[in-house]
Every structure is written in structure tokens, then in C-alpha cells.
């Protein structure tokens, strides 16, 4: 019985360590500021009632993608949005 208890504790500890190693690190303040600036550039603030820029969900998705990419965003999306707005 004691042997089974020891094995259970050992396996539980190994699972805990494996889960802890896979958790992502939180973004730094510098990265968040950079991504926020890129988001504002891609989706500039709009006036009330205007429909020329993206939705809030698109802005959140852009910000999350920026964080995942470490702040390295291609500006194709921003250029595409501006071209669509010009039409």
C-alpha cells in the first residue's frame, strides 16, 4: 500500500512539473506597448458612428497576434485596411 502511495505521489509530481514547464510567459510591458502602438496604427481610433475601421474583435485579434509574434507584425494587414478605406 505504501509503495502504491509513493508511486502516485511521484507521478503527480512529474505531471505538475511538465504542466509548469509548458505554461507561456506573460508579455513584457515593452512588448505590450509596442503591440498597442501597432494596433492603433492598423486600426486608428474612429469617431462615433463611423464605419470606416475594424471592429473591436478585429483589434483584439490583431493585438493578440502581435503578442504571439513577439511584436513582429507584417504591415500588409494595415496597408490592406487603408486601401479598403480609400475605395
DOMILO-74197 format. One line per 3 residues: number of its first residue (from 1); their letters; for each residue x, y, z of N, C-alpha, C. Coordinates in nm, 2 decimals. Each point is the difference from the previous one (the first is absolute). Layout:
REM DOMILO-74197
NUM = a = X,Y,Z,X,Y,Z,X,Y,Z  ...;
//
This chain:
REM DOMILO-74197
1 = xxx = 0.08,-0.12,0.00,-0.08,0.12,0.00,0.09,0.13,0.00  0.10,0.00,0.08,0.09,0.11,0.01,0.07,0.02,-0.14  0.04,-0.11,-0.06,0.07,0.01,-0.13,-0.10,0.07,-0.11;
4 = xxx = -0.12,-0.04,0.00,-0.10,0.06,-0.09,-0.02,0.15,0.03  0.00,0.03,0.12,-0.01,0.14,0.04,0.12,0.08,-0.05  0.12,-0.05,0.02,0.12,0.06,-0.05,0.01,0.02,-0.15;
7 = xxx = -0.05,-0.10,-0.07,0.00,0.01,-0.15,-0.10,0.11,-0.04  -0.12,0.00,0.07,-0.10,0.10,-0.04,0.06,0.14,0.02  0.06,0.02,0.12,0.06,0.13,0.02,0.11,0.04,-0.10;
10 = xxx = 0.08,-0.09,-0.04,0.11,0.02,-0.09,-0.06,0.04,-0.14  -0.10,-0.08,-0.04,-0.06,0.03,-0.13,-0.07,0.14,0.00  -0.07,0.03,0.11,-0.06,0.13,0.01,0.09,0.11,-0.01;
13 = xxx = 0.12,-0.01,0.06,0.10,0.10,0.00,0.06,0.02,-0.14  0.02,-0.11,-0.07,0.05,0.01,-0.14,-0.10,0.07,-0.09  -0.13,-0.03,0.02,-0.10,0.07,-0.08,0.00,0.15,0.03;
16 = xxx = 0.01,0.03,0.13,0.00,0.15,0.04,0.12,0.07,-0.06  0.11,-0.06,0.00,0.12,0.06,-0.06,-0.02,0.02,-0.15  -0.05,-0.10,-0.07,-0.02,0.01,-0.15,-0.10,0.11,-0.03;
19 = xxx = -0.10,0.01,0.07,-0.10,0.11,-0.02,0.06,0.14,0.02  0.08,0.01,0.11,0.06,0.13,0.03,0.10,0.04,-0.10  0.07,-0.09,-0.07,0.10,0.03,-0.10,-0.07,0.04,-0.13;
22 = xxx = -0.12,-0.04,-0.03,-0.07,0.04,-0.12,-0.07,0.13,0.01  -0.02,0.06,0.11,-0.08,0.12,0.01,0.08,0.11,-0.06  -0.08,0.09,-0.08,0.07,0.11,-0.07,0.04,0.11,0.10;
25 = xxx = 0.10,0.07,-0.04,0.04,0.11,0.08,-0.08,0.12,-0.03  -0.03,0.09,0.10,-0.08,0.12,-0.03,0.08,0.10,-0.08  -0.07,0.08,-0.08,0.07,0.10,-0.08,0.06,0.11,0.08;
28 = xxx = 0.11,0.05,-0.04,0.06,0.11,0.07,-0.08,0.13,-0.03  0.03,0.10,0.08,-0.07,0.13,-0.02,0.04,0.06,-0.13  0.13,-0.01,-0.03,0.05,0.06,-0.13,-0.07,-0.07,-0.12;
31 = xxx = -0.02,-0.13,0.00,-0.06,-0.07,-0.11,-0.15,0.04,0.00  -0.07,0.01,0.11,-0.14,0.05,0.00,-0.01,0.14,-0.06  0.09,0.09,0.04,-0.01,0.14,-0.05,0.03,0.00,-0.15;
34 = xxx = 0.09,-0.08,-0.05,0.03,-0.01,-0.14,-0.12,-0.05,-0.08  -0.06,-0.11,0.05,-0.11,-0.05,-0.07,-0.12,0.09,0.01  -0.02,0.07,0.10,-0.11,0.10,0.01,0.02,0.11,-0.10;
37 = xxx = 0.13,0.05,-0.02,0.03,0.10,-0.09,-0.03,-0.05,-0.15  0.04,-0.12,-0.02,-0.02,-0.06,-0.14,-0.15,-0.02,-0.02  -0.08,-0.04,0.10,-0.14,-0.01,-0.01,-0.07,0.13,-0.03;
40 = xxx = 0.04,0.11,0.07,-0.06,0.13,-0.03,0.04,0.04,-0.14  0.12,-0.03,-0.05,0.04,0.03,-0.14,-0.09,-0.08,-0.10  -0.02,-0.12,0.03,-0.08,-0.08,-0.09,-0.15,0.03,0.01;
43 = xxx = -0.05,0.03,0.12,-0.14,0.03,0.02,-0.01,0.13,0.08  0.01,0.11,-0.07,0.00,0.13,0.07,-0.13,0.03,0.07  0.00,0.07,0.10,-0.13,0.03,0.07,-0.10,0.07,-0.09;
46 = xxx = -0.12,-0.03,0.02,-0.11,0.05,-0.09,-0.10,0.09,0.07  -0.06,0.08,-0.07,-0.11,0.08,0.06,-0.12,-0.08,0.02  -0.08,0.04,0.09,-0.13,-0.07,0.03,-0.08,0.00,-0.13;
49 = xxx = -0.05,-0.11,-0.04,-0.09,-0.02,-0.11,0.08,-0.03,-0.13  0.13,0.01,0.00,0.08,-0.03,-0.12,0.01,-0.15,-0.02  0.00,-0.04,-0.12,0.01,-0.15,-0.03,0.12,-0.02,-0.09;
52 = xxx = 0.10,0.09,0.01,0.12,-0.02,-0.09,0.11,-0.09,0.05  0.00,-0.03,0.13,0.11,-0.08,0.05,-0.06,-0.13,0.06  0.09,-0.09,0.04,-0.04,-0.13,0.05,-0.08,-0.01,0.12;
55 = xxx = -0.05,-0.11,0.03,-0.08,-0.02,0.13,0.10,-0.02,0.11  -0.06,0.00,0.12,0.08,-0.02,0.12,0.06,-0.14,0.00  -0.07,-0.10,-0.05,0.05,-0.13,0.00,0.12,-0.01,-0.09;
58 = xxx = 0.00,0.07,-0.12,0.12,0.00,-0.09,0.12,0.06,0.07  -0.03,0.11,0.08,0.11,0.06,0.07,0.06,-0.09,0.10  -0.08,-0.07,0.08,0.05,-0.09,0.10,0.08,-0.12,-0.07;
61 = xxx = -0.05,-0.05,-0.11,0.07,-0.10,-0.07,0.13,0.04,-0.05  0.01,0.13,-0.05,0.13,0.05,-0.05,0.09,0.01,0.12  -0.04,0.05,0.11,0.08,0.02,0.12,0.05,-0.14,0.05;
64 = xxx = -0.08,-0.10,0.00,0.04,-0.13,0.05,0.10,-0.06,-0.10  -0.02,0.02,-0.13,0.09,-0.06,-0.10,0.14,0.07,0.02  0.00,0.13,0.02,0.12,0.07,0.02,0.08,-0.05,0.12;
67 = xxx = -0.07,-0.03,0.11,0.06,-0.05,0.12,0.06,-0.14,-0.03  -0.08,-0.08,-0.07,0.05,-0.14,-0.04,0.13,0.01,-0.08  0.00,0.10,-0.09,0.11,0.01,-0.09,0.12,0.08,0.06;
70 = xxx = -0.01,0.04,0.12,0.11,0.07,0.07,0.01,0.15,-0.06  -0.10,0.05,-0.05,0.00,0.14,-0.05,0.04,0.01,-0.14  0.03,-0.11,-0.07,0.04,0.01,-0.14,-0.12,-0.02,-0.08;
73 = xxx = -0.06,0.11,-0.04,-0.13,-0.01,-0.09,0.04,0.05,-0.14  -0.06,-0.07,-0.09,0.01,0.05,-0.14,-0.11,0.10,-0.02  0.03,0.11,-0.06,-0.09,0.11,-0.01,-0.09,-0.02,-0.12;
76 = xxx = -0.01,-0.12,-0.06,-0.09,-0.02,-0.11,-0.14,0.02,0.04  -0.04,-0.04,0.12,-0.14,0.01,0.05,-0.03,0.15,0.01  0.09,0.08,0.05,-0.03,0.14,0.02,-0.01,0.07,-0.13;
79 = xxx = 0.09,-0.04,-0.10,-0.01,0.06,-0.13,-0.13,-0.04,-0.07  -0.04,-0.13,0.01,-0.12,-0.04,-0.06,-0.12,0.07,0.05  0.00,0.02,0.14,-0.12,0.08,0.06,0.00,0.14,-0.06;
82 = xxx = 0.11,0.07,-0.01,0.00,0.13,-0.05,-0.04,0.01,-0.14  0.04,-0.10,-0.08,-0.04,0.00,-0.14,-0.15,-0.03,-0.02  -0.06,-0.08,0.09,-0.14,-0.03,0.00,-0.08,0.13,0.04;
85 = xxx = 0.06,0.07,0.10,-0.07,0.13,0.04,0.00,0.10,-0.11  0.11,0.01,-0.08,0.01,0.10,-0.10,-0.10,-0.02,-0.11  -0.05,-0.12,-0.02,-0.10,-0.03,-0.11,-0.13,0.05,0.02;
//
